[in-house]
Amino acid sequence: MIATGVVKIAGKVNERGVLIVDYNPQWAVLFKKEKDQILNVIGQIIVEIEHIGSTAVPNLGAKPIVDIMVALPHLEDAEKCIKPLQSICYEYVPEHEVSTPERRYFRKGYPPKEQHYHLHMVELTSDFWERHLIFRDYLRTNPEVAREYFKLKKRLATKYGSDREGYTEAKTSFIKSIVAKAKRVRCEQND
């Protein structure tokens, strides 16, 4: 079940714990509802909100986690967002700043909830912001690449199981190659 208890995700948990599911159109609906809640509590501080990650790409299967990217004018503004986001059940996870200092990370919906949200807070002008949007948009406009990515994720989920760091690291070269390709295409179109 997701968020409201109305939708059931058909997925498979492998013996080591990673859940990869087929695309669910409810992810876009869940993002919109969550975006409205976020805007309600920090809308005056932030610049923009985007749905990122695999759940933001139509027909692309994913882990059932809705990734949300929030743009700030300055990363220091994230401090002002912590308490308001906690009021809508987000947990601030500062330990992730060690590996990704340009991002402030929040999560929502972990056990006992079944629907999960990851909120990535970055500066609007950051490479993190640009990279994630370029990757998402390329997958949206290139369904064959999105299918290839889904197959890769399923293989890696089987291989790495509950080793999320290994799973994520194993996807990195694919993601970097697509981002580089998307940037080249964008430059060619702008010439």
HULINKA-V528692 format. One record per residue. N is the residue number from 1. RES is the residue in three letters. PSI is psi in radians with two decimals (* if undefined). D_FIRST is the distance of its C-alpha to the first C-alpha in Angstrom with 2 decimals. Layout:
N & RES & PSI & D_FIRST
N & RES & PSI & D_FIRST
This chain:
1 & MET & 2.64 & 0.00
2 & ILE & 2.49 & 3.77
3 & ALA & -1.24 & 6.83
4 & THR & -0.15 & 7.60
5 & GLY & 0.14 & 5.07
6 & VAL & -0.62 & 6.34
7 & VAL & 2.32 & 5.08
8 & LYS & 2.27 & 4.06
9 & ILE & 2.23 & 6.07
10 & ALA & 1.88 & 9.23
11 & GLY & -3.13 & 10.91
12 & LYS & 2.22 & 13.45
13 & VAL & 2.13 & 14.28
14 & ASN & 3.01 & 18.02
15 & GLU & -0.28 & 20.20
16 & ARG & 0.00 & 20.74
17 & GLY & -0.13 & 17.23
18 & VAL & 2.34 & 16.62
19 & LEU & 2.06 & 13.47
20 & ILE & 2.24 & 14.49
21 & VAL & 2.82 & 12.53
22 & ASP & 2.84 & 14.06
23 & TYR & 2.46 & 14.22
24 & ASN & 2.01 & 11.57
25 & PRO & -0.28 & 13.57
26 & GLN & -0.35 & 10.96
27 & TRP & -0.69 & 12.02
28 & ALA & -0.67 & 15.34
29 & VAL & -0.78 & 14.14
30 & LEU & -0.71 & 12.27
31 & PHE & -0.83 & 15.54
32 & LYS & -0.77 & 17.67
33 & LYS & -0.75 & 16.16
34 & GLU & -0.70 & 16.51
35 & LYS & -0.78 & 19.95
36 & ASP & -0.73 & 21.07
37 & GLN & -0.75 & 20.29
38 & ILE & -0.81 & 22.12
39 & LEU & -0.62 & 25.00
40 & ASN & -0.61 & 25.29
41 & VAL & -0.45 & 26.05
42 & ILE & 0.28 & 27.87
43 & GLY & -0.51 & 28.74
44 & GLN & -0.22 & 32.42
45 & ILE & -0.60 & 32.41
46 & ILE & 2.88 & 30.56
47 & VAL & -0.71 & 31.78
48 & GLU & 2.74 & 28.80
49 & ILE & 2.34 & 25.03
50 & GLU & 2.56 & 23.62
51 & HIS & 2.09 & 20.35
52 & ILE & -3.12 & 21.25
53 & GLY & -3.13 & 20.13
54 & SER & -0.54 & 18.65
55 & THR & -0.19 & 15.70
56 & ALA & -0.01 & 18.66
57 & VAL & 1.97 & 20.29
58 & PRO & 2.36 & 19.59
59 & ASN & 0.17 & 19.03
60 & LEU & 2.13 & 18.85
61 & GLY & 2.83 & 16.26
62 & ALA & 3.02 & 15.29
63 & LYS & 2.46 & 13.65
64 & PRO & 1.10 & 10.42
65 & ILE & 2.11 & 12.57
66 & VAL & 2.01 & 13.98
67 & ASP & 2.29 & 17.69
68 & ILE & 2.27 & 19.85
69 & MET & 2.22 & 23.63
70 & VAL & 2.23 & 25.83
71 & ALA & 2.38 & 29.58
72 & LEU & 2.71 & 32.20
73 & PRO & -0.68 & 35.93
74 & HIS & 2.45 & 36.63
75 & LEU & -0.55 & 34.49
76 & GLU & -0.41 & 36.19
77 & ASP & -0.27 & 34.43
78 & ALA & -0.58 & 31.19
79 & GLU & -0.67 & 32.72
80 & LYS & -0.25 & 32.62
81 & CYS & -0.27 & 28.87
82 & ILE & -0.99 & 27.78
83 & LYS & -0.79 & 28.05
84 & PRO & -0.69 & 26.62
85 & LEU & -0.60 & 23.51
86 & GLN & -0.53 & 23.27
87 & SER & -0.31 & 23.34
88 & ILE & 0.50 & 19.91
89 & CYS & 0.32 & 18.55
90 & TYR & 2.48 & 19.59
91 & GLU & 2.21 & 21.39
92 & TYR & 2.30 & 24.51
93 & VAL & 1.42 & 25.12
94 & PRO & -0.38 & 28.85
95 & GLU & -0.34 & 29.37
96 & HIS & -0.23 & 27.98
97 & GLU & -0.33 & 31.06
98 & VAL & -0.81 & 33.24
99 & SER & -0.43 & 31.98
100 & THR & 1.33 & 31.22
101 & PRO & -0.30 & 33.66
102 & GLU & 0.10 & 33.24
103 & ARG & 2.53 & 29.63
104 & ARG & 2.30 & 28.07
105 & TYR & 2.36 & 24.56
106 & PHE & 2.68 & 21.84
107 & ARG & 2.76 & 18.27
108 & LYS & 2.49 & 15.51
109 & GLY & 0.28 & 12.30
110 & TYR & 2.89 & 13.35
111 & PRO & 2.34 & 12.84
112 & PRO & 0.04 & 11.79
113 & LYS & 2.66 & 9.20
114 & GLU & -0.46 & 6.41
115 & GLN & 2.32 & 7.46
116 & HIS & 2.59 & 11.14
117 & TYR & 2.42 & 14.20
118 & HIS & 2.28 & 17.71
119 & LEU & 2.14 & 20.60
120 & HIS & 2.03 & 23.91
121 & MET & 2.11 & 26.92
122 & VAL & 2.96 & 30.13
123 & GLU & 2.52 & 33.37
124 & LEU & -0.58 & 33.45
125 & THR & 0.16 & 36.37
126 & SER & 2.73 & 34.91
127 & ASP & -0.62 & 34.65
128 & PHE & -0.84 & 31.03
129 & TRP & -0.91 & 30.25
130 & GLU & -0.83 & 32.29
131 & ARG & -0.81 & 31.08
132 & HIS & -0.65 & 27.36
133 & LEU & -0.69 & 28.05
134 & ILE & -0.79 & 30.50
135 & PHE & -0.85 & 28.15
136 & ARG & -0.84 & 25.27
137 & ASP & -0.62 & 27.78
138 & TYR & -0.75 & 29.48
139 & LEU & -0.64 & 26.35
140 & ARG & -0.63 & 25.59
141 & THR & -0.04 & 29.14
142 & ASN & 1.35 & 29.50
143 & PRO & -0.50 & 26.81
144 & GLU & -0.62 & 28.80
145 & VAL & -0.67 & 28.59
146 & ALA & -0.71 & 24.83
147 & ARG & -0.73 & 24.61
148 & GLU & -0.73 & 26.98
149 & TYR & -0.72 & 24.93
150 & PHE & -0.76 & 21.75
151 & LYS & -0.74 & 23.95
152 & LEU & -0.80 & 25.36
153 & LYS & -0.70 & 22.05
154 & LYS & -0.76 & 21.05
155 & ARG & -0.78 & 24.55
156 & LEU & -0.61 & 24.48
157 & ALA & -0.69 & 21.16
158 & THR & -0.75 & 22.84
159 & LYS & -0.78 & 26.04
160 & TYR & -0.28 & 24.94
161 & GLY & -2.14 & 21.86
162 & SER & 0.05 & 21.08
163 & ASP & 1.46 & 24.18
164 & ARG & -0.63 & 22.59
165 & GLU & -0.77 & 26.10
166 & GLY & -0.75 & 27.41
167 & TYR & -0.85 & 24.56
168 & THR & -0.79 & 25.10
169 & GLU & -0.67 & 28.87
170 & ALA & -0.42 & 28.86
171 & LYS & -0.27 & 27.28
172 & THR & -0.78 & 29.84
173 & SER & -0.66 & 32.72
174 & PHE & -0.85 & 30.72
175 & ILE & -0.81 & 29.40
176 & LYS & -0.68 & 32.93
177 & SER & -0.67 & 34.50
178 & ILE & -0.71 & 32.28
179 & VAL & -0.77 & 32.91
180 & ALA & -0.76 & 36.63
181 & LYS & -0.77 & 36.67
182 & ALA & -0.67 & 34.90
183 & LYS & -0.71 & 37.45
184 & ARG & -0.79 & 40.29
185 & VAL & -0.76 & 39.09
186 & ARG & -0.73 & 38.82
187 & CYS & -0.74 & 42.33
188 & GLU & -0.67 & 43.75
189 & GLN & -0.50 & 42.38
190 & ASN & -0.21 & 43.92
191 & ASP & * & 47.32
